[in-house]
Structure formats: C-alpha cells, structure tokens
Amino acid sequence: MKHEPVIIALDLGTTGNRAVAFSRSGGIVAQAYRRLTQHYPQPGRVEHDPIELYRTSLSALREVVGKAGAEQVHAMGITNQRETTIIWDRATGRPVHRAIVWQDRRTSAHCEALRSSRTAVKEKTGLIIDPYFSATKIAWILDAIDPDRRRSSRGELLFGTPDTWVLWQLTGGAVHATEPSNASRTMLFNIKKLEWDDELLGLFNIPAALLPHVYDSDTLFDVVDASLFNRSIPIAGIAGDQQASLFGQLGWDNRTIKATYGTGIFMLVNTGDTPRFTDNLITTVAWKRASQVNYALEGSLFMGGASIQWLQENLGIIDNPQATGSETIASARNEGVYFVPAFQGLGAPYWAPDARALIIGLSRKTDRTTIIRAAVEAMAYQVRDVVEAFLPAVGTLPRRIRADGGATRNEVLMQFQADLLGIPVVRSAVMETTALGVAGIAGIASGFWDEKSFAAIVNDERVFDPAPDRDREAYDRCYAGWKRAVQRSLGWAECICPQASELVNPNT
C-alpha cells in the first residue's frame, strides 16, 4: 500500500486523547482514540492521572503513525484541554499530584478571597477570577507539596498544561514550553505584553521558575524523540483546543462565531489584533503566528455533552448517547422541565462557582424522555446565553453559527439551536475541527499547506435553518423559563446538610 504525506494532530481532550493524520486534501488517513480515566475524589473536584494522560496520547500517536507510515509524517501539532494543571519534578519526570482538570472547583474560596483584585486581573489577563483557570490550581498544589516555595523557586518543579507536559515527554525532557493561547488561560500571562506578569505571580504566590517558556503558536518547538518512532518528527504548532477549533473553522476575522459542542461548550469570535473586554466574557489570545497576534472573545460553558454522559453513567436512563438525537426525543414535549447542568458551577455569562445542577418543573407526567430532552435543550439555551453576551462587542446577531464537536451529530440539538437563535447553524464536515485546526497551524508553518490551500479543504456538512413556521415568541418564552431555572440554581453550594452520622448526639 502506497502512503501519502500527512500532518498529524495530537488532540489532548478531557475524556480522551486522539491522534489524527490529515492528507493534503484534508482527508483523514488514520485516527485513533484512547479514553482517559476521570477521577472525582470529592464533590466539585475532577482529576486526571498525568502518566495515563501521556501514555494514552502516545498509544494513539503510535497507532496513527504506524497506519500512515512514519516516513510520510511531514510534521505534527498538539492541541489540548487548556486550564488543566500539572506539576512535576524536573529531575525524575514524575508528577507531584494528579492533574487538576479545568472543570475542578476546589479553589472557589481562594478565588473569592481575591475579589478585590478582579479588575486588575481582568485588565492584564482578560480573565475573570475563577477556579476554571490555572493560577489557583497551581497555588493549591504548591501549598500541599511545596508550601514555602523553595523547590519551585529553585526550578526543581515544573508547571504545564497538557500541551507542555506531553511536549516535555515527547522530547525526552528537552523542551519545557507552551504558546500564547494556552499561556493566556493561566491567569498569570499579560495578554497585552505577551509575557508572564510579575505582579500576578506575586498575587498568587507562584515562582517564575516554575513556568514554561512561551513561543509563537507556529514555532518549530523541537522534534519527537527519535527512539519513539525510529525517526524525528517535527512538532511545528501548538494551540489550545478552542483556539485550534476557531482556526479550523476559518475564524480568521470577526465574521465567524464558532461553537464547539464537546464535554463543555466553547464559543469564540476573533477580534483581530486588538483585545476587546466585556464584563461577563473571557478575552483570550487566539494565536500568535508569524509573530502576529490575534485575540478572541470567548464564552466557556462547563457542561455540554458531559450532561448526557452523566445521564448515561450516573442515572442509567440512556444506554447510548446517540439515542438523544432519535425521533422519540425529537417528539418529546418540554412540559416546562428544565435541566441546569451546573455540576461544577456555571461559566459564562454567570460565573457562579456556587451554583449547582438542578432539574426543575417535574410533574407526575414527567418521564425519562422528558428529562433527556431537557438535557439536550440545556446545551442550546447555554449557547444562546453566550450569543446574547457577544452582541455588545460584535454589534449585531451573527449571520450563522459554525458548529463542531461530537454533540453536533445530534440533529435534534442542531435544529433546536437554529430555532432558538433564529439563525442558521452550520455543521462542519469534519467533526474533529480542533484536530484539523492545529494540523492547519502546523501544516502552514511547515510548508505542507499555504493559507489558501488549507482554507479550500474546510467544508460544511449541513446547514440547519430555522423552521419556516417558527414561533419566535414561543421560543423566547422557553428561553425565559431557562433564565428562571438558572436563577434557582445560584448559591446552592451553600445548602449542604451534615451527614446523618453528624446529626446523632453521642450523649443520647
């Protein structure tokens, strides 16, 4: 069998790691996926094993390189879950703690204590002080294993998001680096100066020696250790997963809003070379290519497809997530039932770490189908929340939403989304747009494509237009019900009763 030249994207996701080999025509030559174990040590806490994270990514990468032919791999790119925090020992290469995942809310109290610094942090980083971002996660781990900061100040400990961790491993410990789209998610990076900020490091008590070097997104970072594949593969691009998806959706200007329906839901719009700031959205670096920086506004929603996973794994009311797009679900009525998936609090535009999930509006008539339908609709309601938050910055309702991610296979969701917004929703022909995006960054940087030839391979699969007989007022009423349900979920983390054993008086 004759192989063709390929670019490989290594996509380090929340629930698993995927490697994809793309041909020059944009076709997928080979792909492999490995699930990643989710650890929930306490309510509100989510962790990964960094060793498993690397081993599963390497396993997927080896399978794809084997199928595509190592000699045909032109270069590779890495994209990743962004705010997830890993700290390891420089000398041994061993993690000092499990990775604290972006969904984790254990540092809520630390963030609340920093409320007076919100404006200063926002002006420098574009971020809202929230447990979502890396800074308080780093501080939490250091408080546990290096409280006096001696080891981290001497450079004995290293921090990285998954891109940095896997890059360090693939290069045999030769490179400790990241790029601006990932650095901008730490709450430690000045997005105007494009450098780590000493005042922020002081605020969070984090030594600079812990942090990776920040290169451009399209840098030749190094080559994969030749012992892994019997040849050196150039690593020519890195980007955070949502920024990579924006690139793969050709969101190179402010005319495109992309929505990725994955574990969470993430929406971005490119704002060019000028950062724009709003009260309830994130301002982030989109990428820095050929030394030119692009910024984006982002709405981050913590629970998207993960809500369907919860219905399957925790409640057992569905056997297959694909069933949520069936005719049975499509014909189910709302019945006034709303599902607010605030399992780890709420992200944009509420930023409420103390919110908790609820299902409200239940009656004796409610059945499993109604609850599944409510979970599907919740994804669409959250997207409308962010679209409305975008409006002051972008000026007008977008002409369309470009959608990607696994949940876009759910046609019930896609049609409901178009009807709820009143604008078309365009589903990408390539579901793995995140992988395609970082392949594009690495491929353009390494000469595999130019921008024009890469843009030519990005195609739409289907356009979901609003129903011609759509009742706008009815959808607005449904959305108003959603907003009421969200209000009921706020502040619920404080309503925790003691365990039954704590209620027993030992003297009785």
N, C-alpha and C positions, 0 to 999 in steps of 0.2 A: 504493500500500500504506500502510495506516494503522499508525503506530508506537505503541508503548505505553511509558510511563515505565519506566526501568530504573536499576539500580545496577550500576556496572562494578567488577569486581575485577581488579587487575593483579597476577598471581602470578609473582614472580621466582624461578624454580626453579633447580635445579643443572644440569640438562641442557637446559633451555629455558625460555622465557618465554611465559606465556599470559595473554590477556585474555578475560574472560567477562562478558557482560551478563545480569543476572537481572531477571525481571519481579517484580511484587508477589506473584504466586502461586508464585514460586520456580522457574519455568520458565527454561531457558536460551534467550534470544532470539538470541544470537550469541556465537561464540567464535572465537579464532584462536590459533595456536601457532607459535612460531619456535624452532628448535633453537639451542643455544649451543655453540660450539666448546670442547672440552675440551683443555687443554694439559698435557702431562706432561713437563716439562723434565728431570726426574731421578726415579729411584725414590722413591716417598713424597711427591712434590710434585705438586700439582694447581693449575692457574691458569686464570683467565678473562681475556679482554680487556674491560676496563670500557666501552670505547667500543662494542664489539659488544653488550655486555650492555644498554646503553641503547638502541642503535639497534634491536635486535630487539624490545625491550619496546615502544618507540614504534611500530614497524611493526605489531605485534599490536594495540596500542591503537587505532591509526588504522583498521585494518580493522574492528574491532568497533564503534567509534563511527560509522563510515560505514554499517554494516549496521543498527545500532539507531536511527540518527538523532541527530545531535549535540544537537538541541533537546529530545530526550527523556531525556537523561542527567541524572538528578537529582543524583548525586554519584558519587564513586569512592573505593575503598580500595586500599591497597597491602599486599601480604604478600610475604614474601621468605625465601630461604635466609639464615640468620641470622648465623653467625660469620664468613662470608666478608668479607675485609678489603680495603678500597680506600682509597688515599690519593691526593689530587690537589692541584694547585696552585690556590689561590684565584683568582689573577689571570687565568690562562689557561684554567682549567677542564680542563686535561689531566691524566690520571693520571700519577703518577711511577713507577709499576711496574704490572705486571699484578696483577689481583686475586688474592689468596691464598685459595683455596677452603677451606671448613670441613673438608674431608677431608684437607687437607695436613698432613704430619707433620714438616716440616723443622725445627721448633723443639723437637724432643724433648729435645735436650741442654740447652737453656735451661730447659725445664720441670724436668728432673731436678736442675739446679743450685739450683732454688728449693724443693726438697723440704722444707727446714726451715720454710718458710712455709705449708705446706699447711693447717694448722689455722686460721691467721689468715685465709687467703684463703677457706676454706670458710665460716667464721663470718660473713664480711661479704658474700660473693657467692653462697653456696650451691653453688659450683662446685668441681670437682676440678682442680688444676693440670694442664693437659693441652694439647697443641698444638691441639686442637679449637677452643679459644676464641680470641678476637681479640687479647688483650693481647700475647702473644709474637709474633704475626704483625705487629702494628703495630711493635713494637720491632725486628723483623728488617728491615722496610722502612726504618725510620728509620736504623738502623745502616748501611744501604747508601747512602742518599741524603742523610741529614742527621745524621751521627754526633755532631756537637756540639750538636744540637737547637736551633740558632739560628733556623732558618726556622720550625720548628714552634712554638717559643716565641713568635715574633712573629705567629703566626696566618696565616702565608703558606701553610701546608699544612693540609688538612682531611682528617679521617678519617670514614669512614662504612661501615656495612654496606650491602648493595644498596638497601634502602629509602631510606636517607639520600642515596645517590648519585643515584638516579633522581628522588627528590623535588627535589633541588637542580637537576637538569637540567630537569625539567618546569616548575619555577617560574622558569626563567631565571636561576638562581643567587641567588634572593631568600631561600631558606629552607635553612638547614643544621640539620636537626633529626631526631630519632628519637623513640621512646616506650619505656616501661619493659620490655616483653617482649624487645625487641631489645637495649636497653642492658644488660639483665641477663645477656647472653651474652658480654660482652666481658672479664670478669674484672677490670673496673675500676669496677663500679657496686655501691654498697652497697644491697642489696635491702631492708634494714630502714629505712634513712633515705631511700631512693629518690633518691639523688644520686651523682654521681661522687665517688670517695673519694680524698682527697689522699694517704693512706698507700699505697694501691695504685698510684697514679700514680707515686709515688716508687720503689716496689719495681720497677716495670717501666720506669722512666725514660721516662715519656711525659708531655709537657707538656699541661696542661689546655686550652690554647688550640686544640689540635688537634680537640677533641671537640665533637660536636653538642649543641644544646640538647635537653633531654628534656621532652616534653609528654605529656599523657594520651593513651591509645590512641585515644580517640574525639574528639580535638581537630579543629577545622576548621584544618588546617595551613596552607592557602592555596588558591589556585586555579591550575589549569593555565594556563600562558602562553596567552593568547587567540590568539596567532598560530599555534598548533599546530592548532586545531580551529575557528577563527573564532568561538569563544565561550569564556567562562571556565567551567571545570568544577571544582566544589569537591572538594578532597581531604579527606574527612571521617573517615578512620580508617586506622590502620596497625597491623599486628601481625606478629610473627614467624610463619613458616609453620605451625609445630606448635601454637602457641598459637591461631592462627586456626582450625586444624582442630579443636582442642578446643572452641572456641566454636561452630563449625559442627555439631559432634556433640552440642550442648547439654550439654557437660560443665561445667555451671554449679555443680555440687556434687560431693561425693566419692563418689557412687554410680556414676559412669561412668568407666571406663578406656577411652581411645581408643588405637588403634594405626593409624598411617599407614604403609602399605607403599609406599614410593616408592623413590628412589635409595638412601636409607638407610631404616631403620625407626625410628619415634619413637613412644614411648608416654608418655602423660601422664594424671595424675589430679589434679583440682582439690582443693586443701586449704583453700580459703576464704581468710579474711583473715589467717591465721597461717602463716608459713613452717615447714615440717617438714623436718628434716635426717636423712639416713641416710649411712652411710659410702660406699656404692657407687652412689648415685643423685644426680642433679642436683636442687637446689632452685632454682626459677626463678620469675620473675614471669609469671603467666598473662596478665594485662592490668590496666590501670587505667582504669576507666570511671566517668564522673560522679564523679570524684575518689575512688572506692573501689577499693582494690587487691585482687586475687585472686592467690594463689600456686598453684604446682603442683609435684608431683614428676615427674621425667622420667627415662626410660631411653632413651639415644641409642645407636643401632646404626648403624655407619658404612656397612655394605654390605647392602642389601636387594635390590631389583630390579637394582642395578648388577652383582650377581654374574651374573645372566642375561645382561646386556649384555656382560659380559666373555666368557662362553661364546660369544656370537654374534660379537663383533668381534675378539677376540684368538685364540680357538681355532677359530672357524668351525664348531662342531659343531651349531649350530642356525641355521636361516635366519630364523625368525620367533619372537620371544619368546612369542607367543600359543600356540605349539606346546607349551610346557611345561605347559599345562593339558589336554593331549589324553588320550585313553583309553590311548594307548601308555605315556605317563609314569605315568598312574594305576595301570596294571597292573604297572609295574616293581617289582621287589623291592629292598629296601635293600641286601641282600647284605653288610652290615657296612661299607659305604662311607660315609664322612663327608667333607663339604666345609666347612672352616672358612674363611670369606671375610675373613681378616684382612689384606687388601691394604694398608691403611693403619693397621695395628694393630687392637686391639679396644677398643670403647667399653664401655658399661655391660654387666654389672656388674664387668668385669675391669679396665678402664682400663689396658691394656697396650700402649703405643705400640711396644714392641719385638717384638710378635707378628707373624707373617707367615702368609699364606694357605697352606693345605695341603689335599690330597685324600689320604685315608688309608684303608687296608683294601682296596686294589686286588688283584685276582687275575686269572688268565688269562680268567676268565669275564666280567670287567667290560667293559661296552661303553658307548657314548655315552649311551644311555638311562639307565643306572645313574648316571652322573655328573650328568646333568641332574636326575634325581630327587633326588640328594644335595644339589644346589644349591637346589632348591625346599624340601626339608626343612630346610635350614640356616636359612631365614628363620623357620620355625616354632619351631625349637629356640631361636633367639635371643630370640624373644618370650617363651617360657617362662622363660628366664633372668631376664628383667625382671619378669615376673609374680611369680616367687618372691622377687625382691628387693623388690617392692612390699609383700608380705604383712606384714612387721613394722610398716609405717607405716599401712596401711589396715585391718589386723586380720584380715580374712577373705578367702578367694578371691572375686573378683568374681562376680556372677551371670552376667555376659556381657562380652564384649569387643566394642566398636563399632569396626569396621574400615573404612578408606577408603584411597584411593590406587590407582594403576594396577595393582599386583600383585594386588589383591583380585579382579580379573577371573579370576584363575587358581583354578578351583574345586578342583583337586587340592590346592593350598596351603590354601585355606579349610577344606576338610574335614579335612585332616591336622592343621591347627591346632586345630580343635574336638576332635578325637580325642586329641591330645597333651595338651591342657589339661583335658579332661573337662568343659568348659562351652561354651555356645553362642557362636558368633561371628556377629555381626550385620553384614551388608554394607550400607553406605549406598546409598540410591537415587541419590545424586549422587556420582559418583566424585571430582569436584573439590570436596571438602568444605573444603579450605583456602581456595579462592576464595570459596565460599559463606560461610565464617566471617567473613572480612574484609568481605565485602559486608554481612553482618549487622551488624557493628560500625559501619560507615559509614552503613548504612541506618537503624539505630536512632538514631544520633547526629543524622542529618539529617532525621528525621521521616518517612522513607519507610515504615518499619515501626515498631511498638512490639514489646516483647519477646514478647508473647503471639502476635501475628500472625506474627512470624518463626519462633517455635517450631512453629507449625502447618504450616509448609512443609517441615520437616525430616522425611523419611520413610525407612523401612527398605526395602531392595530384596529381601533374602533372609536367612533365618536358617539357619545351618549348625549343626545339633545333633550332638553326639557320637553315633557309631553305637550303636544299642541293644545290639549284641553286642560292644561294645568291650572288649578285654582290657587292663585298666588296667596289670597287671604287665608285659605285653609293651611297652607304650608307655614305661613307666618304665625298662625295660631299654634301650630305644633311646635315651632321654634320657641315661642313664648313659654310654652309648657316646659320645654327643656331648661330654659333660663330659671324658671321657678324651682325645678328639681335641683339644679346646681346650687341654688341658694340654700336648700335644705341640707346639702352635704357639707357645707362650710363649718369649720370649727369642731367637727365630730371627733377628732383625735383626742379631745379633752374628756370625752364622755366614756371613759373606760372604767368598768366596775372592778372591784377587787376579785381575786379568785375565791371560790367557795371556801377554801380552807382558811382564808384570811378573815372570813366573816364569823368563824367559830370562836367563841370566847373560851380559852383554855381553862378558865376558873369555874366554868359551869358544869 
